[in-house]
């Protein structure tokens, strides 16, 4: 065998050994499996593994996301305190731009006479799907109730994940719910902050944690609806961050929207574009 052939074979063998040494690239590991593995290997009541596992010694699963979580939590507390004062009442038509309304909400007990029937609450139901075009499929549903009762509301969401990677597959269910407070209300938009919890269920195991959120909805001109939400908190002892921008086109009670879901659980990212439908009531 020539020296050139020996060098080529040695290079191939080295590349194979390097690939085999990567724990996240071996068969039987999907992104869902890797999230579950983080729960198992970093359980608080287990022996500290940082001294024996250099890969865990950098603390990268906590630093950035924990900072973001703390920042959003402080913003939630500060904005609620800043909003203390007279509780301006609010009324909603059945859907955005109804009866010539500029956007969605009607402030100061405007009864919308001659334009559209209004009520002291608003409900929207959404369903969407998406993925990363590389083995991860995501489906979700959302309920958002906003009320005139002290500007309080409820936001609940369930998301299912199915991951196929390296010849393996895994599933997970992410659920979250939060009590919301409407910090800003105008016909053209609203800003909500919220506090609640979430749970991750996969492979027969469930992990829960607290969550804070911020959400802005804009209605710049008929028929457009633009929104952005940010969540941060914990799942067990792992950090959690989710960013979700959307843009939609409304028509009476219906809406078609598209966006992007970026979810980070400690070191693992589940992300991809999405499309969905929404019903307004």
Helices and strands as residue ranges (DSSP letters): H 3-20, H 31-41, G 54-56, H 63-82, E 90-92, G 98-100, E 105-107, E 121-131, E 136-147, E 152-165, E 168-186, E 189-202, E 205-218, E 224-235, E 238-251, E 254-265, E 268-280
